[in-house]
């Protein structure tokens, strides 16, 4: 019974249960006979391993301080669990320092004889707690990593957009203006020209032939505007006024060739002006006031006012007279004869209305009325 008492203290080491792998089953007759007298023979079935526990005898020496009364039969049940632990001497060495504290606890529950079960439960709880802590730790950096890229993305977008916008349009507009200027210079290189973009975005095309008037026979590029009828003086740079950028040409200047010149399209819209009421009648009366005009001019003007049919051959004859007058006018440039200028305007208006181009007819007649200072027949 003395060895049984010593082994009863070993349950304190029962915390190292994982050593169950090497149970020693060496049946010894001596411990089997003694517990039979106590009436606890069923517990002895597991106890044969206790015979090997003489090696644990010296380890259990700190339990000698316990009272000798602990030799109850209930301790036999406790020793049934001990044989599994006796082989695991290495794990016992670690808790050896902790032995003084747990030795006091089993003294009281020895009477119950089931102290080992509650001793294991708190050990399992302590193992679960660190697992929960490890789960919380990665959660915090994950939240921080999500916020960091969101803050960095905001300043990156604003900087590049504001810098690139003003650079690209300048080069593009200069090339565009040069292409539009080339379109008219090729048709009439004997005149001075200017084209520029105003602050409101409109592109203005001017020449200094007669206050900004552009003669007939010159196709105009789409997308430009012309000066409205008004008496002006000065060269093209003064006529065009304030512009954000301007390109000019003077007779004799070298013409810069545009790679995309073929993309330029002509249009009659640049000559668009407020419509004159009863355009055909006003034009007919204006031609009658100038007896020096060729007869074909008055005849075609009267025919259009009356709504009669106009023969194409007559229109061709009118164009011949118009080309002659325009040539004489350009020869006088820059000091043109005012009378010749008015005759060219009336002939150009008549050619336009006779050919069905009312926009051009309205443009030339509007300039004539402004420069003549009167409204014949109106």
C-alpha positions, 0 to 999 in steps of 0.5 A: 500500500505504500507504493500505491500512496506514492503513485496517488500523488502522480495524478498531478502530472496527469496533465501530460496525457498525450504520452498515451502511445506507450502504455506498459502492460506488465501484470504483477500479482502483488498489487492485484491481491491487495486491492481485492480486500478493499472491494474495488477489484474492478479498478485493478484491471487497468492497474497492472501497469502500476507495477512498473511505477517503482521508477516513479517512486522517487519522483513522487517524493514531494507527496510524502508531506501528505497525511497517511490517511490518504491510503483509502481505496479511492486512491486505487482508482486514481492510480488507474490513470497514472500508468499511462503517465509514468512512461512520459518522464520528459513532460513531467520534468517541465511541470516539476517547477509547478508541482508545489502549487497543484499538490495542494489542490488534489488534497481536498478533492481526493475524497471524491476520487475523480479529481483528474477529470476537472483538472483537464477541463481548464487546460482545454479552455486555455488552449482555445483562448490563444486560438481566438486571439490569433484570429483577431490579429490578422483582421486588423491589418486587413482593414488597414490595407484596404483603406491605404490604396483608396487614399493613394488613388485620389491624388494620382488622377487629378494631376496629369489631366490639367497639364495635357489639355492646353498643350495639344490644341495649340499645335493642332490649331496652328496646323489647321489655320495654315491649311485653311489659309493655303486653301484660299491662297492657292486660288488667289495668291495676288491678295493678302490674307489673314485667318485667326481664331477669336476668343469665342472659338470662331475662325475668321478669314479676311482679305484687304481688297475692299474693307474685307469683302471677298470677290466671287470665284474664290471657294471658301473653306468650311468652318470659317466666317467672313467679316460683315459688310462695313467700311474698314481701313488698314491691312489684313492684320488690322482688319481681322481684329483681336485673335488668340492666334493668327496666320497671315499671307502676303503676295510673294511669301512662301506658302507652307504646304499642309500634309492634310490639304486634301481634307479641306472642303469648300462651302458657301456657308461662310458667306451667310448674312442676314437675308435681304427681303425680296432679293431678286426685285432689289437686285433688278432695281440695283442693276437698272441704276447702272447703265454701264453694266453689260446688258446681260447683267440687267436682262438676267436680273430682270428674268430672275425677278420675274421668275422666268426661265434662265438659259445656261448659256446666258449665265456663262456669258455673264461669267465671262464679263464677271471674270474680266471685271475681277481681273481689272480689279485685282490689277488695281489692288491695293488701290481699287476703283470704287466704281469698278468695285461696285460693278463687280459686286452687282455682277457677282450677285446677279451670277449667284441668283441666276445660277441658284446660289442665293446665299452668294447673291445675298452676300454680294448685294449686301456689301454693295448696298453698304458701300453704295450708301443707298438702297436703289429701288428700295 
